[in-house]
Each structure stands twice: as C-alpha cells, then as structure tokens.
C-alpha cells in the first residue's frame, strides 16, 4: 500500500488553524499520513485493498491525522454532444449613431454540423475560426453554452481533430480535448492554416468521450493501536468541488469486511457538517473503517435510493450474475475507464455503443453517490473513565455498545443476547485467553 508519515505541513492540508507561536519549541506536531496527494490515486476502493496505516508509536493519548480524497472517476460517455460551427472573419459594423457609439466587432456563423464532422473548402485569410458546443447549444444559432436561456446541461469530454489537406495529402494535424464540466461551457478555437491548404477535415470523436462520476469509497486499516481500546475517528475538514464541506459517511468494519456495530457503526454527521465514529480496535489493535458519501450506507459507491433499479438493469443485460441479493456481484473500484482491471466492473466502449444502438435505453453511467472532495480525519484514543457519562468529548457520538460501559452483552443491539452476539464478540476481539 505504501504510506508516508509527514509532520508539520499536515495541519495546513487539514485546513486547521493554530497559533504556532504558542507551542513549545520542542513539542512535535501530530503526525499526518497523506494518502492521496495531488494526482496520486490509491487502490483503496475495497476492503481487500484497504490502505494499511501504522499508528505512530508516540501516539499515547494524543492523535494523528489522515488526509484523503473521494476521487472523481471517468466512465464512457455514450451521449454524443458535439455541435461544430464555422465562423467568418470578424468585421467592423458602424452603429446607427456614430457620434455616441463605438465600432463593434461582428462575426457570423457561415457553416454548421450536428453530426460531428465538417469539411471546409474556403478560408478567409490564414486562420480558421471554429466553435464547439452541445447539440442543444447550437439550436439558437449561437454557441454560447446556453439552451433556451439556460445552461445546456451536458457534461463530459470531447476530442477534436483538424486535418489540413493539400490535394488529398494531409499537411498538418492538430488535436484538442475539451471538458464540459458544469454543463454551461462552449469552446471557441482559432487555428493558423498552413500554406498550401485547400481543405480541412474537422472531426469530433465520440468513441472516446468521457463522463465524470463520483462514486469513490476509501477503505483504511489502522494498525498498532491498543487492543480493545475505544478510538474516535473524526472528519475535521475537507471541501468538495463546490467549496462546501465534503458530505462524508464513516463506517466500521469487522475482520471479514462486513460493516459492524449496528447503528453505532455508522455515522453521517455528529452535529456538524462532518462525520465522527467512536469504535473499538480489535484484539490485535487493528481498526478497519471506510469513508464514503452520505446516502451510501452499504459502502458500494452508489446512491442507495437508485442502485436497486441499476442492479436489475445490469442483471437483465447479463453484465452481472443474478444473485440472492441485488447487486451482490458489484465491486466498487476506480480505474479511469479501464474495464479490464481485476475486480472492477465497468461497461466497455463496445457495451456503450451497443446500448446506444438500441435506442439509448439503460444507464449512461452508474448512479454514484455524487460526492467528490477531500477530507482530513483525526484518529484519537478515548480512554474510558468509570462513572463518566459525559459524551461531549466525542462530539455527541455515542460509542458502540460496550459491556464495560453499558453492562450489556447485546453487542448487535437487536434486543436479544444470543449466538450472534457471541459471534460478533469472537470475530472482533478474538477468543478469551
């Protein structure tokens, strides 16, 4: 997995503010592990590939930090979205009132194409002036990112190729990629025309289009903790692409990768924009947990409210094997369109083309949980004090039901003390020695 422990600068990455002058010179800052710095994406999307992070030996009763990110992924985009417009050379128009007005530069669209291919045979001067937009953007005769006075709504990527030709022989080829990020963009492009050019072939390639999707899940395994001790996992910072607090969800897992702890093993927020989970390290000092987005309580990267219909679709189309539970064959993973990656389900380009040929029925991309953004997590021990009923130091988050605190062996909080509680006890804390 490979992790790196750094000190000092970590607090800045966590968006923490502290008065450094007030610290003693010889007092070290808490260690920080940077899991996904800059463009580094780790394969921590499943329990089997958890990021293993060794707790610092100097932890004691203090804390340490983890920074990570719910990454934006890309899938194939089977919706073709390229409208091409050829503009004339700009000219000056004289206003109706020359005394009070200024000359205005005016240009006109002289040729359009909605099929992604255009041939230009006549050039004005030594440049070619083009615009690329959504299909909807071109209906009103302008390429400005709008459709009927509102953003056109298309997202994804296009690749443009311009081939300058002289007597059927290519002289020069230029390529460009452009992203529709928010659904209100358009591309204006000006290119010099090589001497001797008699025509140009402009092509938008729809077979390479990408569509962004947010369905990342990050799994962690903290090792080297005090066995059977209570720890609080707290998201203390992190912003999404809209500069809002990243809407995280934390989950506690057992040694087999099953979510553990009933209602106390899951936390969306703890009275703040961020999540907090207070749970126990197991009998060898390991603490497995995962980070996903609100609305993904089964930690598979998908929106729980939409995933069942999606799984039915995948099974009907033979993409997933029929299972006892819907979608039990689904495996999360972020591989940037690489459908050949092991244990990663991803529709191939040919799958998308086939579906588009059937009239476009089905899903354009998985119904992801929809959150992409960074986060900073604090791991801190919570030593139990007998008779202390104040939960304020845990942000209001009640810890998983602990027989030492509550005096109850009902570990799965189902109202019964039975073999399920014994199985949970053995799986998490091991047999008694």
C-alpha positions as CSV (number, residue, x, y, z in Angstrom):
1,X,0.0,0.0,0.0
2,X,2.8,2.4,0.9
3,X,2.1,5.2,3.2
4,X,4.2,8.1,4.2
5,X,4.2,9.9,7.6
6,X,5.0,13.6,7.5
7,X,4.9,16.2,10.2
8,X,4.3,19.9,10.3
9,X,2.8,20.7,7.0
10,X,0.0,18.2,7.6
11,X,-2.0,20.6,9.6
12,X,-2.2,23.0,6.7
13,X,-3.5,20.3,4.4
14,X,-6.2,19.6,7.1
15,X,-7.3,23.2,7.0
16,X,-6.5,23.5,10.7
17,X,-5.7,26.9,12.2
18,X,-3.3,27.0,15.2
19,X,-1.2,29.6,16.9
20,X,2.2,28.0,16.3
21,X,3.9,30.7,18.4
22,X,2.2,29.5,21.5
23,X,3.7,26.0,21.1
24,X,6.7,24.9,23.0
25,X,9.7,24.7,20.6
26,X,10.4,21.1,21.4
27,X,6.7,19.9,21.1
28,X,6.2,17.9,17.9
29,X,3.1,18.4,15.8
30,X,0.8,15.3,15.4
31,X,1.9,13.0,12.5
32,X,-0.1,13.2,9.3
33,X,-0.4,10.4,6.7
34,X,-1.1,11.7,3.1
35,X,-2.9,9.0,1.3
36,X,-3.9,10.8,-2.0
37,X,-1.7,13.8,-2.6
38,X,-2.2,15.8,-5.8
39,X,-2.9,13.3,-8.7
40,X,-1.9,10.2,-6.8
41,X,-4.9,7.8,-6.6
42,X,-4.6,4.7,-4.5
43,X,-6.4,1.4,-5.0
44,X,-8.2,1.5,-1.7
45,X,-11.8,1.1,-3.1
46,X,-12.5,-2.2,-1.4
47,X,-11.9,-3.8,2.0
48,X,-9.4,-6.3,0.5
49,X,-7.3,-3.3,-0.8
50,X,-7.5,-1.2,2.4
51,X,-4.8,1.4,2.9
52,X,-2.8,0.0,5.9
53,X,-1.7,2.8,8.1
54,X,0.6,2.2,11.1
55,X,-0.4,4.3,14.1
56,X,2.7,6.2,15.2
57,X,4.5,4.7,18.2
58,X,4.4,8.0,20.0
59,X,0.6,8.1,19.9
60,X,0.0,7.6,23.6
61,X,-3.1,9.6,24.4
62,X,-2.6,12.1,21.6
63,X,-3.9,11.9,18.0
64,X,-2.7,11.6,14.4
65,X,-4.3,12.5,11.1
66,X,-5.1,11.0,7.7
67,X,-5.8,13.1,4.6
68,X,-7.5,11.6,1.5
69,X,-10.0,12.3,-1.2
70,X,-13.1,10.9,-2.7
71,X,-11.8,11.0,-6.2
72,X,-13.7,11.9,-9.4
73,X,-13.7,9.0,-11.8
74,X,-14.5,8.8,-15.5
75,X,-16.6,6.4,-17.4
76,X,-17.5,6.1,-21.1
77,X,-20.0,8.7,-22.3
78,X,-22.3,7.3,-24.9
79,X,-24.2,10.6,-25.5
80,X,-22.7,12.4,-28.5
81,X,-22.6,16.1,-27.7
82,X,-20.5,17.9,-30.4
83,X,-22.0,20.7,-32.5
84,X,-19.5,22.4,-34.8
85,X,-19.8,25.9,-36.1
86,X,-17.5,27.7,-38.7
87,X,-17.3,31.5,-38.2
88,X,-16.5,34.2,-40.7
89,X,-13.6,36.6,-40.2
90,X,-14.7,39.4,-37.8
91,X,-15.6,42.8,-39.4
92,X,-16.4,46.2,-38.0
93,X,-20.0,47.4,-38.0
94,X,-20.9,51.1,-37.8
95,X,-23.5,51.8,-35.2
96,X,-26.6,53.8,-36.0
97,X,-25.4,56.8,-34.0
98,X,-21.7,57.2,-34.9
99,X,-21.4,60.3,-32.6
100,X,-22.2,58.4,-29.5
101,X,-21.3,54.8,-30.3
102,X,-18.1,52.8,-30.9
103,X,-17.3,50.4,-33.7
104,X,-18.4,46.9,-32.8
105,X,-16.7,43.7,-34.0
106,X,-19.2,41.3,-35.6
107,X,-18.8,37.8,-36.8
108,X,-21.2,35.4,-38.4
109,X,-21.7,31.6,-38.5
110,X,-21.3,30.5,-42.1
111,X,-21.5,26.7,-41.7
112,X,-22.6,24.2,-39.0
113,X,-22.6,20.5,-38.4
114,X,-24.5,18.4,-35.8
115,X,-23.0,15.1,-36.8
116,X,-19.5,15.7,-35.5
117,X,-17.8,16.1,-39.0
118,X,-17.3,19.2,-41.1
119,X,-15.3,19.8,-44.3
120,X,-14.1,23.4,-45.0
121,X,-13.1,24.3,-48.6
122,X,-12.9,28.0,-48.4
123,X,-10.7,30.0,-46.0
124,X,-10.7,33.7,-45.1
125,X,-7.1,34.7,-44.7
126,X,-4.6,32.5,-42.9
127,X,-6.8,31.3,-40.0
128,X,-9.8,29.1,-39.3
129,X,-12.3,30.1,-36.7
130,X,-14.4,27.3,-35.0
131,X,-16.8,26.8,-32.1
132,X,-17.8,23.5,-30.5
133,X,-20.7,23.1,-28.2
134,X,-23.5,20.8,-27.0
135,X,-26.1,19.8,-29.6
136,X,-28.6,21.8,-27.7
137,X,-26.4,24.8,-27.7
138,X,-26.5,25.2,-31.5
139,X,-30.2,25.3,-31.9
140,X,-30.5,29.0,-31.5
141,X,-27.8,30.0,-34.0
142,X,-25.1,30.8,-31.4
143,X,-22.5,28.8,-29.5
144,X,-22.5,30.4,-26.0
145,X,-23.1,27.5,-23.6
146,X,-26.9,28.1,-23.4
147,X,-30.1,26.4,-24.5
148,X,-33.3,28.4,-24.3
149,X,-31.7,30.9,-21.9
150,X,-30.4,28.2,-19.6
151,X,-27.2,26.2,-19.5
152,X,-27.2,23.3,-22.0
153,X,-26.6,20.8,-19.2
154,X,-24.1,18.5,-21.0
155,X,-21.1,17.2,-19.1
156,X,-18.2,15.1,-20.3
157,X,-15.2,15.3,-22.7
158,X,-14.8,15.6,-26.4
159,X,-11.7,15.2,-28.6
160,X,-11.4,17.3,-31.7
161,X,-9.1,16.6,-34.7
162,X,-8.4,19.1,-37.5
163,X,-6.6,17.8,-40.6
164,X,-5.3,20.4,-43.1
165,X,-5.2,18.9,-46.6
166,X,-3.5,19.8,-49.9
167,X,-4.7,17.9,-52.9
168,X,-5.8,14.9,-50.8
169,X,-2.5,14.9,-48.9
170,X,-2.5,15.7,-45.1
171,X,-0.3,18.7,-44.4
172,X,-0.8,19.0,-40.7
173,X,-3.0,17.5,-37.9
174,X,-4.0,19.3,-34.8
175,X,-5.8,17.7,-31.8
176,X,-7.6,19.3,-28.9
177,X,-9.6,17.9,-25.9
178,X,-12.3,19.9,-24.1
179,X,-14.3,19.2,-21.0
180,X,-17.9,20.2,-20.4
181,X,-17.5,20.4,-16.6
182,X,-20.6,22.3,-15.3
183,X,-23.0,21.9,-18.2
184,X,-22.6,25.5,-19.4
185,X,-19.4,25.6,-21.4
186,X,-18.6,26.1,-25.1
187,X,-15.2,26.0,-26.9
188,X,-14.0,28.7,-29.3
189,X,-11.0,27.8,-31.3
190,X,-8.8,29.7,-33.7
191,X,-6.1,27.9,-35.7
192,X,-3.5,29.1,-38.3
193,X,-3.9,27.5,-41.7
194,X,-0.7,26.0,-43.1
195,X,0.3,27.4,-46.5
196,X,-0.9,25.4,-49.5
197,X,-4.1,24.1,-47.7
198,X,-7.1,23.7,-49.9
199,X,-9.4,22.0,-47.4
200,X,-9.8,21.0,-43.8
201,X,-11.5,18.0,-42.2
202,X,-12.8,18.7,-38.7
203,X,-13.9,15.7,-36.6
204,X,-15.3,15.3,-33.1
205,X,-14.6,11.7,-31.9
206,X,-17.5,10.4,-30.0
207,X,-15.9,7.0,-29.3
208,X,-13.5,8.5,-26.7
209,X,-15.9,10.7,-24.8
210,X,-15.7,10.6,-21.0
211,X,-18.3,11.4,-18.4
212,X,-17.3,12.3,-14.8
213,X,-18.9,10.2,-12.0
214,X,-18.4,10.4,-8.2
215,X,-18.6,7.0,-6.6
216,X,-15.3,6.6,-4.8
217,X,-15.0,4.7,-1.5
218,X,-11.9,4.7,0.6
219,X,-11.1,1.8,3.0
220,X,-8.5,2.0,5.8
221,X,-6.9,-0.4,8.2
222,X,-5.3,1.3,11.2
223,X,-2.8,-1.0,12.9
224,X,-0.7,-0.7,16.0
225,X,-3.5,0.6,18.3
226,X,-4.1,-0.5,21.8
227,X,-6.2,-3.7,21.6
228,X,-9.9,-3.4,22.7
229,X,-9.5,0.4,23.3
230,X,-12.0,3.0,22.2
231,X,-11.0,5.4,19.5
232,X,-12.8,8.3,17.8
233,X,-12.5,8.7,14.1
234,X,-13.4,12.3,13.3
235,X,-13.6,14.1,10.0
236,X,-12.3,17.6,10.9
237,X,-12.1,19.2,7.5
238,X,-12.2,18.9,3.7
239,X,-14.1,20.7,0.8
240,X,-15.8,19.3,-2.2
241,X,-15.7,20.7,-5.8
242,X,-18.2,23.4,-4.8
243,X,-16.1,24.5,-1.8
244,X,-18.7,23.1,0.6
245,X,-17.8,20.7,3.4
246,X,-17.4,17.2,1.9
247,X,-20.5,15.2,2.8
248,X,-18.8,12.1,4.2
249,X,-20.1,9.0,5.8
250,X,-18.0,6.8,8.1
251,X,-18.4,3.0,8.6
252,X,-16.8,0.5,11.0
253,X,-15.9,-3.0,9.6
254,X,-15.0,-6.3,11.1
255,X,-12.2,-8.6,10.1
256,X,-14.1,-10.2,7.3
257,X,-15.0,-6.8,5.7
258,X,-18.6,-6.7,6.9
259,X,-20.0,-3.5,8.3
260,X,-20.0,-3.8,12.1
261,X,-21.7,-2.3,15.1
262,X,-25.3,-1.9,14.1
263,X,-26.4,1.7,14.2
264,X,-23.3,2.7,16.3
265,X,-21.0,1.5,13.5
266,X,-22.2,4.1,11.0
267,X,-22.2,7.9,11.2
268,X,-23.2,10.6,8.7
269,X,-22.5,13.6,10.9
270,X,-22.1,14.3,14.6
271,X,-23.9,17.6,14.9
272,X,-21.6,19.3,12.4
273,X,-21.0,19.1,8.6
274,X,-18.6,16.3,9.2
275,X,-18.7,12.7,10.5
276,X,-17.5,11.1,13.7
277,X,-17.3,7.4,14.7
278,X,-16.3,6.2,18.1
279,X,-15.5,2.4,18.0
280,X,-13.0,-0.1,19.3
281,X,-9.8,-1.6,18.0
282,X,-9.9,-5.4,17.8
283,X,-8.0,-7.9,19.8
284,X,-4.7,-7.3,17.9
285,X,-5.0,-3.5,17.7
286,X,-6.4,-3.1,14.2
287,X,-9.3,-0.8,13.4
288,X,-10.9,-1.2,9.9
289,X,-13.1,1.6,8.7
290,X,-14.2,3.2,5.4
291,X,-15.1,6.7,4.1
292,X,-17.9,7.2,1.5
293,X,-20.6,9.8,0.9
294,X,-23.9,10.4,2.6
295,X,-26.5,8.2,1.1
296,X,-24.2,5.2,0.5
297,X,-24.7,3.2,3.7
298,X,-23.7,-0.1,2.1
299,X,-20.4,1.5,1.0
300,X,-20.5,0.3,-2.6
301,X,-20.1,3.8,-4.1
302,X,-23.7,4.0,-5.4
303,X,-26.7,6.1,-4.3
304,X,-28.8,3.7,-2.1
305,X,-32.0,5.2,-3.4
306,X,-31.2,4.4,-7.1
307,X,-29.0,1.3,-7.0
308,X,-31.6,-1.4,-6.9
309,X,-33.0,-0.5,-10.4
310,X,-29.5,-0.2,-11.7
311,X,-28.6,-3.7,-10.5
312,X,-31.8,-5.1,-12.0
313,X,-30.8,-3.5,-15.3
314,X,-27.2,-5.0,-15.1
315,X,-28.6,-8.4,-14.4
316,X,-31.1,-8.3,-17.2
317,X,-28.4,-7.3,-19.6
318,X,-26.1,-10.1,-18.3
319,X,-23.5,-7.7,-17.1
320,X,-23.9,-9.0,-13.5
321,X,-24.7,-12.6,-12.4
322,X,-28.1,-13.0,-10.8
323,X,-27.6,-13.2,-7.1
324,X,-29.7,-13.9,-4.0
325,X,-29.3,-10.2,-3.2
326,X,-29.5,-7.5,-5.8
327,X,-26.0,-6.3,-6.8
328,X,-24.1,-8.7,-4.6
329,X,-21.6,-9.2,-7.5
330,X,-21.0,-5.5,-7.8
331,X,-17.5,-4.4,-6.7
332,X,-16.5,-0.8,-6.3
333,X,-13.4,0.5,-8.0
334,X,-11.9,3.5,-9.6
335,X,-9.8,2.7,-12.7
336,X,-10.4,5.5,-15.1
337,X,-12.5,3.6,-17.7
338,X,-10.2,0.5,-17.6
339,X,-12.8,-2.2,-17.7
340,X,-10.1,-4.9,-17.8
341,X,-8.9,-4.2,-14.2
342,X,-9.3,-7.1,-11.9
343,X,-12.4,-7.0,-9.6
344,X,-13.7,-3.8,-11.2
345,X,-17.0,-3.8,-13.0
346,X,-17.1,-1.3,-15.8
347,X,-19.0,-1.2,-19.1
348,X,-16.7,-1.3,-22.1
349,X,-16.8,1.1,-25.0
350,X,-18.5,-1.6,-27.1
351,X,-21.1,-2.1,-24.5
352,X,-22.0,1.5,-24.6
353,X,-22.1,1.5,-28.4
354,X,-24.4,-1.5,-28.4
355,X,-26.7,0.1,-25.9
356,X,-26.8,3.4,-27.9
357,X,-27.7,1.4,-31.0
358,X,-30.7,0.0,-29.2
359,X,-32.1,3.5,-28.8
360,X,-30.2,4.6,-25.8
361,X,-32.1,2.6,-23.2
362,X,-30.5,1.9,-19.9
363,X,-28.0,3.9,-17.8
364,X,-25.4,6.3,-19.2
365,X,-23.3,5.8,-16.1
366,X,-23.6,4.2,-12.6
367,X,-25.8,6.2,-10.2
368,X,-22.9,7.2,-8.0
369,X,-23.3,8.8,-4.5
370,X,-22.3,12.1,-6.2
371,X,-19.7,13.4,-3.8
372,X,-16.1,14.2,-4.8
373,X,-13.9,16.1,-2.4
374,X,-11.1,16.0,0.1
375,X,-11.2,15.1,3.8
376,X,-9.0,15.2,6.8
377,X,-9.5,12.6,9.6
378,X,-8.3,12.7,13.2
379,X,-7.7,9.4,15.0
380,X,-7.8,9.8,18.7
381,X,-7.9,7.4,21.7
382,X,-10.8,7.9,24.1
383,X,-9.8,6.4,27.4
384,X,-12.8,5.3,29.4
385,X,-13.4,6.7,32.9
386,X,-15.8,4.7,35.1
387,X,-18.9,6.7,36.0
388,X,-18.2,9.4,33.4
389,X,-21.5,9.9,31.5
390,X,-20.3,13.0,29.6
391,X,-20.1,12.3,25.9
392,X,-19.1,15.8,24.9
393,X,-15.6,14.8,24.2
394,X,-16.9,12.5,21.5
395,X,-18.9,15.3,19.8
396,X,-22.2,13.7,20.8
397,X,-21.5,10.5,19.0
398,X,-22.4,7.5,21.3
399,X,-19.8,4.7,21.0
400,X,-20.6,1.2,20.0
401,X,-22.4,-0.7,22.8
402,X,-19.6,-1.8,25.1
403,X,-20.2,-4.3,28.0
404,X,-17.6,-2.4,30.1
405,X,-19.6,0.8,29.8
406,X,-23.2,-0.3,29.4
407,X,-23.1,-3.6,31.3
408,X,-24.9,-5.3,28.4
409,X,-23.7,-8.2,26.3
410,X,-26.2,-7.3,23.5
411,X,-23.5,-6.4,21.1
412,X,-25.6,-6.1,17.9
413,X,-28.3,-4.1,19.7
414,X,-31.1,-6.3,18.5
415,X,-32.7,-6.7,21.9
416,X,-31.5,-10.3,22.4
417,X,-28.4,-11.9,23.9
418,X,-27.7,-14.9,21.6
419,X,-25.2,-16.7,19.4
420,X,-25.0,-13.6,17.1
421,X,-23.6,-11.6,19.9
422,X,-21.1,-14.3,20.7
423,X,-20.0,-14.5,17.1
424,X,-19.5,-10.7,16.9
425,X,-17.5,-10.8,20.1
426,X,-15.2,-13.6,18.8
427,X,-14.8,-12.0,15.4
428,X,-13.9,-8.6,16.7
429,X,-12.0,-9.3,19.9
430,X,-10.8,-12.9,19.5
431,X,-11.2,-15.8,21.8
432,X,-10.5,-15.4,25.5
433,X,-7.0,-16.5,26.5
